[in-house]
Amino acid sequence: MARKSRNTEYGPSQGAKMLRGLVEAAKQIRDEEMVKMGVPSLIQVGDEVTARQFNGKTLKGSVAAVLETVSGRKIKVISGSLVVTANEKQVELIGVEQK
């Protein structure tokens, strides 16, 4: 019995499209899992927040980026020339009461 090999040939642009599709699907699955676990995604780029640093100091600024890392969601806060990357638990939206 001869085994038939099926080779699919595609170019770099098709491969890139396939990878983008896989990445988008993975992000969608991750977001759905976060919703199932009850993790809110309230903080968005441009929001005004206060970030509490580990040394007790607070920084009032705006969100420059929301980063998804292996250790959890990180929020990059900018205030003037200062940039702080903090855990999601260290950041509070201004004017929003949190539980």
GUNUPA-708144 format. One record per atom (N, C-alpha, C): residue in one letter; x, y, z; residue number from 1. Coordinates in nm, 4 decimals, always signed. Example, Ala and Ser with C-alpha at 12.3 -4.5 7.8 and 13.67 -1.06 7.14 Angstrom:
<atoms>
<type->A | c1->+1.3190 | c2->-0.5690 | c3->+0.7800 | seq->1>
<type->A | c1->+1.2300 | c2->-0.4500 | c3->+0.7800 | seq->1>
<type->A | c1->+1.3200 | c2->-0.3300 | c3->+0.7800 | seq->1>
<type->S | c1->+1.2850 | c2->-0.2250 | c3->+0.7080 | seq->2>
<type->S | c1->+1.3670 | c2->-0.1060 | c3->+0.7140 | seq->2>
<type->S | c1->+1.2900 | c2->+0.0030 | c3->+0.7870 | seq->2>
</atoms>
This chain:
<atoms>
<type->M | c1->+0.0836 | c2->-0.1161 | c3->+0.0000 | seq->1>
<type->M | c1->+0.0000 | c2->+0.0000 | c3->+0.0000 | seq->1>
<type->M | c1->+0.0887 | c2->+0.1232 | c3->+0.0000 | seq->1>
<type->A | c1->+0.0727 | c2->+0.2031 | c3->-0.1007 | seq->2>
<type->A | c1->+0.1534 | c2->+0.3238 | c3->-0.1148 | seq->2>
<type->A | c1->+0.0893 | c2->+0.4377 | c3->-0.0372 | seq->2>
<type->R | c1->+0.1717 | c2->+0.5053 | c3->+0.0364 | seq->3>
<type->R | c1->+0.1226 | c2->+0.6192 | c3->+0.1136 | seq->3>
<type->R | c1->+0.1349 | c2->+0.7444 | c3->+0.0283 | seq->3>
<type->K | c1->+0.0280 | c2->+0.8173 | c3->+0.0179 | seq->4>
<type->K | c1->+0.0263 | c2->+0.9360 | c3->-0.0649 | seq->4>
<type->K | c1->+0.0595 | c2->+1.0576 | c3->+0.0213 | seq->4>
<type->S | c1->+0.1587 | c2->+1.1304 | c3->-0.0196 | seq->5>
<type->S | c1->+0.1990 | c2->+1.2509 | c3->+0.0526 | seq->5>
<type->S | c1->+0.1250 | c2->+1.3698 | c3->-0.0063 | seq->5>
<type->R | c1->+0.0685 | c2->+1.4500 | c3->+0.0809 | seq->6>
<type->R | c1->-0.0033 | c2->+1.5672 | c3->+0.0346 | seq->6>
<type->R | c1->+0.0726 | c2->+1.6916 | c3->+0.0796 | seq->6>
<type->N | c1->+0.1396 | c2->+1.7523 | c3->-0.0128 | seq->7>
<type->N | c1->+0.2132 | c2->+1.8749 | c3->+0.0167 | seq->7>
<type->N | c1->+0.1330 | c2->+1.9940 | c3->-0.0310 | seq->7>
<type->T | c1->+0.1099 | c2->+2.0847 | c3->+0.0585 | seq->8>
<type->T | c1->+0.0405 | c2->+2.2070 | c3->+0.0220 | seq->8>
<type->T | c1->+0.1456 | c2->+2.3150 | c3->+0.0096 | seq->8>
<type->E | c1->+0.1505 | c2->+2.3739 | c3->-0.1063 | seq->9>
<type->E | c1->+0.2476 | c2->+2.4807 | c3->-0.1267 | seq->9>
<type->E | c1->+0.1776 | c2->+2.6148 | c3->-0.1151 | seq->9>
<type->Y | c1->+0.2383 | c2->+2.7017 | c3->-0.0398 | seq->10>
<type->Y | c1->+0.1864 | c2->+2.8363 | c3->-0.0273 | seq->10>
<type->Y | c1->+0.3044 | c2->+2.9307 | c3->-0.0073 | seq->10>
<type->G | c1->+0.2826 | c2->+3.0532 | c3->-0.0415 | seq->11>
<type->G | c1->+0.3876 | c2->+3.1543 | c3->-0.0329 | seq->11>
<type->G | c1->+0.3934 | c2->+3.2184 | c3->+0.1041 | seq->11>
<type->P | c1->+0.4925 | c2->+3.3055 | c3->+0.1226 | seq->12>
<type->P | c1->+0.5090 | c2->+3.3717 | c3->+0.2521 | seq->12>
<type->P | c1->+0.3873 | c2->+3.4534 | c3->+0.2937 | seq->12>
<type->S | c1->+0.3209 | c2->+3.5193 | c3->+0.1985 | seq->13>
<type->S | c1->+0.2053 | c2->+3.6013 | c3->+0.2354 | seq->13>
<type->S | c1->+0.0897 | c2->+3.5141 | c3->+0.2830 | seq->13>
<type->Q | c1->+0.0720 | c2->+3.3979 | c3->+0.2226 | seq->14>
<type->Q | c1->-0.0332 | c2->+3.3072 | c3->+0.2672 | seq->14>
<type->Q | c1->-0.0011 | c2->+3.2513 | c3->+0.4052 | seq->14>
<type->G | c1->+0.1252 | c2->+3.2217 | c3->+0.4279 | seq->15>
<type->G | c1->+0.1667 | c2->+3.1737 | c3->+0.5592 | seq->15>
<type->G | c1->+0.1457 | c2->+3.2792 | c3->+0.6659 | seq->15>
<type->A | c1->+0.1756 | c2->+3.4041 | c3->+0.6331 | seq->16>
<type->A | c1->+0.1556 | c2->+3.5137 | c3->+0.7275 | seq->16>
<type->A | c1->+0.0077 | c2->+3.5314 | c3->+0.7585 | seq->16>
<type->K | c1->-0.0776 | c2->+3.5177 | c3->+0.6582 | seq->17>
<type->K | c1->-0.2223 | c2->+3.5284 | c3->+0.6795 | seq->17>
<type->K | c1->-0.2706 | c2->+3.4174 | c3->+0.7722 | seq->17>
<type->M | c1->-0.2178 | c2->+3.2973 | c3->+0.7510 | seq->18>
<type->M | c1->-0.2574 | c2->+3.1849 | c3->+0.8355 | seq->18>
<type->M | c1->-0.2155 | c2->+3.2094 | c3->+0.9801 | seq->18>
<type->L | c1->-0.0932 | c2->+3.2589 | c3->+1.0004 | seq->19>
<type->L | c1->-0.0455 | c2->+3.2857 | c3->+1.1357 | seq->19>
<type->L | c1->-0.1269 | c2->+3.3959 | c3->+1.2020 | seq->19>
<type->R | c1->-0.1596 | c2->+3.5024 | c3->+1.1260 | seq->20>
<type->R | c1->-0.2426 | c2->+3.6097 | c3->+1.1825 | seq->20>
<type->R | c1->-0.3784 | c2->+3.5549 | c3->+1.2257 | seq->20>
<type->G | c1->-0.4338 | c2->+3.4663 | c3->+1.1434 | seq->21>
<type->G | c1->-0.5616 | c2->+3.4054 | c3->+1.1785 | seq->21>
<type->G | c1->-0.5527 | c2->+3.3233 | c3->+1.3061 | seq->21>
<type->L | c1->-0.4436 | c2->+3.2480 | c3->+1.3208 | seq->22>
<type->L | c1->-0.4237 | c2->+3.1683 | c3->+1.4422 | seq->22>
<type->L | c1->-0.4064 | c2->+3.2570 | c3->+1.5642 | seq->22>
<type->V | c1->-0.3321 | c2->+3.3657 | c3->+1.5495 | seq->23>
<type->V | c1->-0.3102 | c2->+3.4586 | c3->+1.6609 | seq->23>
<type->V | c1->-0.4431 | c2->+3.5216 | c3->+1.7026 | seq->23>
<type->E | c1->-0.5229 | c2->+3.5653 | c3->+1.6065 | seq->24>
<type->E | c1->-0.6527 | c2->+3.6251 | c3->+1.6378 | seq->24>
<type->E | c1->-0.7432 | c2->+3.5242 | c3->+1.7079 | seq->24>
<type->A | c1->-0.7425 | c2->+3.3995 | c3->+1.6614 | seq->25>
<type->A | c1->-0.8239 | c2->+3.2956 | c3->+1.7248 | seq->25>
<type->A | c1->-0.7781 | c2->+3.2708 | c3->+1.8685 | seq->25>
<type->A | c1->-0.6473 | c2->+3.2686 | c3->+1.8900 | seq->26>
<type->A | c1->-0.5933 | c2->+3.2483 | c3->+2.0248 | seq->26>
<type->A | c1->-0.6327 | c2->+3.3634 | c3->+2.1171 | seq->26>
<type->K | c1->-0.6273 | c2->+3.4875 | c3->+2.0658 | seq->27>
<type->K | c1->-0.6668 | c2->+3.6035 | c3->+2.1474 | seq->27>
<type->K | c1->-0.8144 | c2->+3.5965 | c3->+2.1832 | seq->27>
<type->Q | c1->-0.8958 | c2->+3.5561 | c3->+2.0879 | seq->28>
<type->Q | c1->-1.0392 | c2->+3.5460 | c3->+2.1131 | seq->28>
<type->Q | c1->-1.0676 | c2->+3.4395 | c3->+2.2193 | seq->28>
<type->I | c1->-1.0007 | c2->+3.3262 | c3->+2.2093 | seq->29>
<type->I | c1->-1.0184 | c2->+3.2191 | c3->+2.3078 | seq->29>
<type->I | c1->-0.9726 | c2->+3.2665 | c3->+2.4451 | seq->29>
<type->R | c1->-0.8575 | c2->+3.3368 | c3->+2.4509 | seq->30>
<type->R | c1->-0.8071 | c2->+3.3880 | c3->+2.5781 | seq->30>
<type->R | c1->-0.9063 | c2->+3.4850 | c3->+2.6405 | seq->30>
<type->D | c1->-0.9618 | c2->+3.5758 | c3->+2.5585 | seq->31>
<type->D | c1->-1.0583 | c2->+3.6728 | c3->+2.6098 | seq->31>
<type->D | c1->-1.1835 | c2->+3.6033 | c3->+2.6618 | seq->31>
<type->E | c1->-1.2306 | c2->+3.5014 | c3->+2.5896 | seq->32>
<type->E | c1->-1.3481 | c2->+3.4269 | c3->+2.6344 | seq->32>
<type->E | c1->-1.3205 | c2->+3.3551 | c3->+2.7661 | seq->32>
<type->E | c1->-1.2003 | c2->+3.2999 | c3->+2.7813 | seq->33>
<type->E | c1->-1.1638 | c2->+3.2322 | c3->+2.9058 | seq->33>
<type->E | c1->-1.1550 | c2->+3.3320 | c3->+3.0210 | seq->33>
<type->M | c1->-1.1028 | c2->+3.4521 | c3->+2.9937 | seq->34>
<type->M | c1->-1.0939 | c2->+3.5554 | c3->+3.0976 | seq->34>
<type->M | c1->-1.2331 | c2->+3.5946 | c3->+3.1457 | seq->34>
<type->V | c1->-1.3276 | c2->+3.6054 | c3->+3.0523 | seq->35>
<type->V | c1->-1.4654 | c2->+3.6398 | c3->+3.0884 | seq->35>
<type->V | c1->-1.5258 | c2->+3.5281 | c3->+3.1731 | seq->35>
<type->K | c1->-1.4996 | c2->+3.4028 | c3->+3.1366 | seq->36>
<type->K | c1->-1.5506 | c2->+3.2893 | c3->+3.2138 | seq->36>
<type->K | c1->-1.4953 | c2->+3.2899 | c3->+3.3557 | seq->36>
<type->M | c1->-1.3671 | c2->+3.3302 | c3->+3.3702 | seq->37>
<type->M | c1->-1.3040 | c2->+3.3325 | c3->+3.5021 | seq->37>
<type->M | c1->-1.3452 | c2->+3.4559 | c3->+3.5815 | seq->37>
<type->G | c1->-1.4122 | c2->+3.5501 | c3->+3.5179 | seq->38>
<type->G | c1->-1.4570 | c2->+3.6692 | c3->+3.5892 | seq->38>
<type->G | c1->-1.3530 | c2->+3.7784 | c3->+3.5976 | seq->38>
<type->V | c1->-1.2543 | c2->+3.7774 | c3->+3.5095 | seq->39>
<type->V | c1->-1.1508 | c2->+3.8799 | c3->+3.5104 | seq->39>
<type->V | c1->-1.1977 | c2->+3.9962 | c3->+3.4230 | seq->39>
<type->P | c1->-1.2279 | c2->+4.1104 | c3->+3.4840 | seq->40>
<type->P | c1->-1.2749 | c2->+4.2230 | c3->+3.4036 | seq->40>
<type->P | c1->-1.1613 | c2->+4.2885 | c3->+3.3273 | seq->40>
<type->S | c1->-1.1945 | c2->+4.3416 | c3->+3.2148 | seq->41>
<type->S | c1->-1.0967 | c2->+4.4114 | c3->+3.1333 | seq->41>
<type->S | c1->-1.1403 | c2->+4.5573 | c3->+3.1220 | seq->41>
<type->L | c1->-1.1451 | c2->+4.6253 | c3->+3.2352 | seq->42>
<type->L | c1->-1.1966 | c2->+4.7616 | c3->+3.2395 | seq->42>
<type->L | c1->-1.0958 | c2->+4.8638 | c3->+3.1909 | seq->42>
<type->I | c1->-0.9705 | c2->+4.8430 | c3->+3.2203 | seq->43>
<type->I | c1->-0.8683 | c2->+4.9433 | c3->+3.1917 | seq->43>
<type->I | c1->-0.8302 | c2->+4.9379 | c3->+3.0448 | seq->43>
<type->Q | c1->-0.8353 | c2->+5.0552 | c3->+2.9802 | seq->44>
<type->Q | c1->-0.8028 | c2->+5.0650 | c3->+2.8393 | seq->44>
<type->Q | c1->-0.7028 | c2->+5.1772 | c3->+2.8174 | seq->44>
<type->V | c1->-0.6374 | c2->+5.1740 | c3->+2.7025 | seq->45>
<type->V | c1->-0.5399 | c2->+5.2769 | c3->+2.6676 | seq->45>
<type->V | c1->-0.6097 | c2->+5.4125 | c3->+2.6655 | seq->45>
<type->G | c1->-0.5471 | c2->+5.5111 | c3->+2.7304 | seq->46>
<type->G | c1->-0.6011 | c2->+5.6466 | c3->+2.7353 | seq->46>
<type->G | c1->-0.6754 | c2->+5.6784 | c3->+2.8634 | seq->46>
<type->D | c1->-0.7101 | c2->+5.5773 | c3->+2.9434 | seq->47>
<type->D | c1->-0.7820 | c2->+5.6009 | c3->+3.0686 | seq->47>
<type->D | c1->-0.6921 | c2->+5.6725 | c3->+3.1696 | seq->47>
<type->E | c1->-0.7519 | c2->+5.7570 | c3->+3.2520 | seq->48>
<type->E | c1->-0.6809 | c2->+5.8222 | c3->+3.3614 | seq->48>
<type->E | c1->-0.6836 | c2->+5.7287 | c3->+3.4814 | seq->48>
<type->V | c1->-0.5647 | c2->+5.6984 | c3->+3.5375 | seq->49>
<type->V | c1->-0.5534 | c2->+5.6022 | c3->+3.6467 | seq->49>
<type->V | c1->-0.4565 | c2->+5.6519 | c3->+3.7529 | seq->49>
<type->T | c1->-0.4618 | c2->+5.5865 | c3->+3.8684 | seq->50>
<type->T | c1->-0.3572 | c2->+5.6017 | c3->+3.9690 | seq->50>
<type->T | c1->-0.2900 | c2->+5.4665 | c3->+3.9836 | seq->50>
<type->A | c1->-0.1587 | c2->+5.4669 | c3->+3.9872 | seq->51>
<type->A | c1->-0.0818 | c2->+5.3438 | c3->+4.0027 | seq->51>
<type->A | c1->-0.0064 | c2->+5.3496 | c3->+4.1345 | seq->51>
<type->R | c1->-0.0230 | c2->+5.2480 | c3->+4.2173 | seq->52>
<type->R | c1->+0.0460 | c2->+5.2418 | c3->+4.3464 | seq->52>
<type->R | c1->+0.1707 | c2->+5.1554 | c3->+4.3287 | seq->52>
<type->Q | c1->+0.2861 | c2->+5.2160 | c3->+4.3557 | seq->53>
<type->Q | c1->+0.4119 | c2->+5.1436 | c3->+4.3436 | seq->53>
<type->Q | c1->+0.4372 | c2->+5.0624 | c3->+4.4699 | seq->53>
<type->F | c1->+0.5327 | c2->+4.9685 | c3->+4.4633 | seq->54>
<type->F | c1->+0.5621 | c2->+4.8820 | c3->+4.5777 | seq->54>
<type->F | c1->+0.6188 | c2->+4.9596 | c3->+4.6960 | seq->54>
<type->N | c1->+0.6815 | c2->+5.0753 | c3->+4.6697 | seq->55>
<type->N | c1->+0.7368 | c2->+5.1543 | c3->+4.7785 | seq->55>
<type->N | c1->+0.6321 | c2->+5.2460 | c3->+4.8421 | seq->55>
<type->G | c1->+0.5044 | c2->+5.2342 | c3->+4.8002 | seq->56>
<type->G | c1->+0.3960 | c2->+5.3102 | c3->+4.8602 | seq->56>
<type->G | c1->+0.3618 | c2->+5.4394 | c3->+4.7879 | seq->56>
<type->K | c1->+0.4436 | c2->+5.4827 | c3->+4.6964 | seq->57>
<type->K | c1->+0.4169 | c2->+5.6055 | c3->+4.6233 | seq->57>
<type->K | c1->+0.3089 | c2->+5.5810 | c3->+4.5184 | seq->57>
<type->T | c1->+0.2304 | c2->+5.6839 | c3->+4.4907 | seq->58>
<type->T | c1->+0.1280 | c2->+5.6723 | c3->+4.3876 | seq->58>
<type->T | c1->+0.1611 | c2->+5.7665 | c3->+4.2732 | seq->58>
<type->L | c1->+0.1197 | c2->+5.7257 | c3->+4.1563 | seq->59>
<type->L | c1->+0.1441 | c2->+5.8025 | c3->+4.0347 | seq->59>
<type->L | c1->+0.0112 | c2->+5.8179 | c3->+3.9624 | seq->59>
<type->K | c1->-0.0251 | c2->+5.9425 | c3->+3.9347 | seq->60>
<type->K | c1->-0.1478 | c2->+5.9683 | c3->+3.8599 | seq->60>
<type->K | c1->-0.1079 | c2->+5.9964 | c3->+3.7168 | seq->60>
<type->G | c1->-0.1655 | c2->+5.9204 | c3->+3.6228 | seq->61>
<type->G | c1->-0.1298 | c2->+5.9378 | c3->+3.4825 | seq->61>
<type->G | c1->-0.2296 | c2->+5.8699 | c3->+3.3911 | seq->61>
<type->S | c1->-0.1892 | c2->+5.8517 | c3->+3.2672 | seq->62>
<type->S | c1->-0.2779 | c2->+5.7874 | c3->+3.1699 | seq->62>
<type->S | c1->-0.2163 | c2->+5.6559 | c3->+3.1232 | seq->62>
<type->V | c1->-0.3030 | c2->+5.5637 | c3->+3.0836 | seq->63>
<type->V | c1->-0.2603 | c2->+5.4311 | c3->+3.0397 | seq->63>
<type->V | c1->-0.2041 | c2->+5.4422 | c3->+2.8985 | seq->63>
<type->A | c1->-0.0795 | c2->+5.3985 | c3->+2.8815 | seq->64>
<type->A | c1->-0.0143 | c2->+5.3999 | c3->+2.7507 | seq->64>
<type->A | c1->-0.0292 | c2->+5.2653 | c3->+2.6809 | seq->64>
<type->A | c1->-0.0337 | c2->+5.1565 | c3->+2.7602 | seq->65>
<type->A | c1->-0.0437 | c2->+5.0233 | c3->+2.7017 | seq->65>
<type->A | c1->-0.0975 | c2->+4.9256 | c3->+2.8051 | seq->65>
<type->V | c1->-0.1683 | c2->+4.8250 | c3->+2.7564 | seq->66>
<type->V | c1->-0.2130 | c2->+4.7129 | c3->+2.8392 | seq->66>
<type->V | c1->-0.1451 | c2->+4.5901 | c3->+2.7810 | seq->66>
<type->L | c1->-0.0580 | c2->+4.5289 | c3->+2.8599 | seq->67>
<type->L | c1->+0.0244 | c2->+4.4182 | c3->+2.8116 | seq->67>
<type->L | c1->-0.0226 | c2->+4.2864 | c3->+2.8715 | seq->67>
<type->E | c1->-0.0373 | c2->+4.1866 | c3->+2.7887 | seq->68>
<type->E | c1->-0.0714 | c2->+4.0517 | c3->+2.8340 | seq->68>
<type->E | c1->+0.0585 | c2->+3.9728 | c3->+2.8449 | seq->68>
<type->T | c1->+0.0953 | c2->+3.9327 | c3->+2.9662 | seq->69>
<type->T | c1->+0.2185 | c2->+3.8574 | c3->+2.9870 | seq->69>
<type->T | c1->+0.1850 | c2->+3.7222 | c3->+3.0481 | seq->69>
<type->V | c1->+0.2862 | c2->+3.6387 | c3->+3.0589 | seq->70>
<type->V | c1->+0.2685 | c2->+3.5068 | c3->+3.1181 | seq->70>
<type->V | c1->+0.2265 | c2->+3.5200 | c3->+3.2640 | seq->70>
<type->S | c1->+0.2788 | c2->+3.6213 | c3->+3.3327 | seq->71>
<type->S | c1->+0.2485 | c2->+3.6394 | c3->+3.4742 | seq->71>
<type->S | c1->+0.1221 | c2->+3.7210 | c3->+3.4978 | seq->71>
<type->G | c1->+0.0537 | c2->+3.7612 | c3->+3.3928 | seq->72>
<type->G | c1->-0.0703 | c2->+3.8365 | c3->+3.4098 | seq->72>
<type->G | c1->-0.0703 | c2->+3.9645 | c3->+3.3290 | seq->72>
<type->R | c1->-0.1728 | c2->+4.0423 | c3->+3.3482 | seq->73>
<type->R | c1->-0.1890 | c2->+4.1666 | c3->+3.2736 | seq->73>
<type->R | c1->-0.1074 | c2->+4.2779 | c3->+3.3390 | seq->73>
<type->K | c1->-0.0286 | c2->+4.3491 | c3->+3.2609 | seq->74>
<type->K | c1->+0.0525 | c2->+4.4619 | c3->+3.3079 | seq->74>
<type->K | c1->-0.0002 | c2->+4.5889 | c3->+3.2434 | seq->74>
<type->I | c1->+0.0015 | c2->+4.6975 | c3->+3.3181 | seq->75>
<type->I | c1->-0.0472 | c2->+4.8256 | c3->+3.2707 | seq->75>
<type->I | c1->+0.0694 | c2->+4.9236 | c3->+3.2701 | seq->75>
<type->K | c1->+0.0935 | c2->+4.9875 | c3->+3.1552 | seq->76>
<type->K | c1->+0.1985 | c2->+5.0878 | c3->+3.1438 | seq->76>
<type->K | c1->+0.1339 | c2->+5.2249 | c3->+3.1603 | seq->76>
<type->V | c1->+0.1763 | c2->+5.2982 | c3->+3.2646 | seq->77>
<type->V | c1->+0.1184 | c2->+5.4278 | c3->+3.2984 | seq->77>
<type->V | c1->+0.2231 | c2->+5.5364 | c3->+3.2741 | seq->77>
<type->I | c1->+0.1806 | c2->+5.6438 | c3->+3.2072 | seq->78>
<type->I | c1->+0.2700 | c2->+5.7561 | c3->+3.1784 | seq->78>
<type->I | c1->+0.2187 | c2->+5.8803 | c3->+3.2497 | seq->78>
<type->S | c1->+0.3097 | c2->+5.9481 | c3->+3.3189 | seq->79>
<type->S | c1->+0.2788 | c2->+6.0756 | c3->+3.3816 | seq->79>
<type->S | c1->+0.3975 | c2->+6.1671 | c3->+3.3573 | seq->79>
<type->G | c1->+0.3823 | c2->+6.2616 | c3->+3.2647 | seq->80>
<type->G | c1->+0.4942 | c2->+6.3484 | c3->+3.2277 | seq->80>
<type->G | c1->+0.6030 | c2->+6.2651 | c3->+3.1638 | seq->80>
<type->S | c1->+0.7232 | c2->+6.2714 | c3->+3.2221 | seq->81>
<type->S | c1->+0.8342 | c2->+6.1935 | c3->+3.1681 | seq->81>
<type->S | c1->+0.8507 | c2->+6.0586 | c3->+3.2383 | seq->81>
<type->L | c1->+0.7670 | c2->+6.0314 | c3->+3.3394 | seq->82>
<type->L | c1->+0.7754 | c2->+5.9048 | c3->+3.4119 | seq->82>
<type->L | c1->+0.6902 | c2->+5.7982 | c3->+3.3454 | seq->82>
<type->V | c1->+0.7444 | c2->+5.6775 | c3->+3.3376 | seq->83>
<type->V | c1->+0.6715 | c2->+5.5629 | c3->+3.2848 | seq->83>
<type->V | c1->+0.6822 | c2->+5.4506 | c3->+3.3873 | seq->83>
<type->V | c1->+0.5670 | c2->+5.3968 | c3->+3.4290 | seq->84>
<type->V | c1->+0.5642 | c2->+5.2891 | c3->+3.5276 | seq->84>
<type->V | c1->+0.4855 | c2->+5.1731 | c3->+3.4687 | seq->84>
<type->T | c1->+0.5408 | c2->+5.0534 | c3->+3.4807 | seq->85>
<type->T | c1->+0.4680 | c2->+4.9326 | c3->+3.4425 | seq->85>
<type->T | c1->+0.4270 | c2->+4.8633 | c3->+3.5708 | seq->85>
<type->A | c1->+0.2958 | c2->+4.8447 | c3->+3.5890 | seq->86>
<type->A | c1->+0.2443 | c2->+4.7905 | c3->+3.7144 | seq->86>
<type->A | c1->+0.1512 | c2->+4.6740 | c3->+3.6874 | seq->86>
<type->N | c1->+0.1354 | c2->+4.5895 | c3->+3.7890 | seq->87>
<type->N | c1->+0.0365 | c2->+4.4822 | c3->+3.7819 | seq->87>
<type->N | c1->-0.1022 | c2->+4.5438 | c3->+3.7782 | seq->87>
<type->E | c1->-0.1979 | c2->+4.4700 | c3->+3.7270 | seq->88>
<type->E | c1->-0.3342 | c2->+4.5207 | c3->+3.7182 | seq->88>
<type->E | c1->-0.3919 | c2->+4.5528 | c3->+3.8560 | seq->88>
<type->K | c1->-0.3490 | c2->+4.4800 | c3->+3.9583 | seq->89>
<type->K | c1->-0.3991 | c2->+4.5026 | c3->+4.0940 | seq->89>
<type->K | c1->-0.3478 | c2->+4.6336 | c3->+4.1534 | seq->89>
<type->Q | c1->-0.2382 | c2->+4.6872 | c3->+4.0995 | seq->90>
<type->Q | c1->-0.1798 | c2->+4.8111 | c3->+4.1512 | seq->90>
<type->Q | c1->-0.2409 | c2->+4.9355 | c3->+4.0869 | seq->90>
<type->V | c1->-0.3250 | c2->+4.9178 | c3->+3.9864 | seq->91>
<type->V | c1->-0.3773 | c2->+5.0298 | c3->+3.9100 | seq->91>
<type->V | c1->-0.5265 | c2->+5.0444 | c3->+3.9347 | seq->91>
<type->E | c1->-0.5712 | c2->+5.1687 | c3->+3.9586 | seq->92>
<type->E | c1->-0.7133 | c2->+5.1963 | c3->+3.9786 | seq->92>
<type->E | c1->-0.7550 | c2->+5.3072 | c3->+3.8839 | seq->92>
<type->L | c1->-0.8730 | c2->+5.2910 | c3->+3.8253 | seq->93>
<type->L | c1->-0.9286 | c2->+5.3954 | c3->+3.7409 | seq->93>
<type->L | c1->-0.9699 | c2->+5.5126 | c3->+3.8285 | seq->93>
<type->I | c1->-0.9476 | c2->+5.6327 | c3->+3.7819 | seq->94>
<type->I | c1->-0.9890 | c2->+5.7523 | c3->+3.8550 | seq->94>
<type->I | c1->-1.1380 | c2->+5.7721 | c3->+3.8322 | seq->94>
<type->G | c1->-1.2114 | c2->+5.7908 | c3->+3.9406 | seq->95>
<type->G | c1->-1.3543 | c2->+5.8157 | c3->+3.9306 | seq->95>
<type->G | c1->-1.4375 | c2->+5.6896 | c3->+3.9206 | seq->95>
<type->V | c1->-1.3770 | c2->+5.5715 | c3->+3.9331 | seq->96>
<type->V | c1->-1.4510 | c2->+5.4452 | c3->+3.9276 | seq->96>
<type->V | c1->-1.4295 | c2->+5.3734 | c3->+4.0605 | seq->96>
<type->E | c1->-1.5384 | c2->+5.3403 | c3->+4.1278 | seq->97>
<type->E | c1->-1.5287 | c2->+5.2712 | c3->+4.2545 | seq->97>
<type->E | c1->-1.5025 | c2->+5.1240 | c3->+4.2293 | seq->97>
<type->Q | c1->-1.3979 | c2->+5.0700 | c3->+4.2941 | seq->98>
<type->Q | c1->-1.3637 | c2->+4.9285 | c3->+4.2741 | seq->98>
<type->Q | c1->-1.3957 | c2->+4.8502 | c3->+4.3994 | seq->98>
<type->K | c1->-1.4306 | c2->+4.7226 | c3->+4.3802 | seq->99>
<type->K | c1->-1.4654 | c2->+4.6356 | c3->+4.4934 | seq->99>
<type->K | c1->-1.3416 | c2->+4.5796 | c3->+4.5584 | seq->99>
</atoms>
